[in-house]
Amino acid sequence: MTAPELIQNFVRYYRKPFSTETVASFTAVQVEEVQPVLTELAGSGMIKELCEGIYVKANRHNPNLCYGLKGTWKFNQQAAKQLLNLIEQGGYTSIRKIAVDFHRSRQWVFVYLEALASIDAIGYDKAYYVKSRAQLKDLGKVIKKGILGELNPRRKYPDRPTAEEKKADAAERRRLRQERDAALAKARAEFRAYNEAKKAEWEKIQTFRKHVLALSKIMAEDFRQRYSKQNYSN
């Protein structure tokens, strides 16, 4: 798995604000490689920068994305077109799969699909498909609550993951957790090795100091004895 893929997986499952150092510690990717990828993800809208150097998954801390506030939602027609382009590739049976490939939250995808279905832009026949783009200009003007369930009456919960999806998701989270644990173990081992090396270096310095002090005492005693004999002879 490449560094960008590791970082995208981290962002997808990490629920708190994070920095480049956080990503590096969890993915074992060098900090220098992390920053360009985060900049690219921020540009694509997958993450956003809360303040300088601190990022969070897009929509995670945005109250305007709450279902109850859809009346204040500002729908983006360009984003809707991109979503339709993805759906046209075919085979999407759940919002969960669309959210993963579109790099948006499931809530974001759900609200947009609901808005698109409300203007008869999409349908469902074994999978989501695009019906028409003619009414995109009216996107968000009217939202028909529950319309996604009406598209597929046989399935009460269109967004509920299947057993295979749950299994794959659990495996992905387990793999990511194992990679994180391995990275942390490696970081701890490197830190211990660094401390041991510094300790060994300090012990060498202390030993050298003791030798220098002992030699200084010998030289001082030798000088004292010689000086005393010289005064006595005079």
Secondary structure, 3 states (H helix, E strand, C coil): CCHHHHHHHHHHHCCCCECHHHHHHHHCCCHHHHHHHHHHHHHHCCEEEEECCEEEECCCCCHHHCHHHHHHCCCCHHHHHHHHHHHHCCCCCCHHHHHHHHCCCHHHHHHHHHHHHHCCCEEECCCEEECCCCCHHHCCCCCCCCHHHHHCCCCCCCCCCCHHHHHHHHHHHHHHHHHHHHHHHHHHHHHHHHHHHHHHHHHHHHHHHHHHHHHHHHHHHHHHHHHHHHHHHC
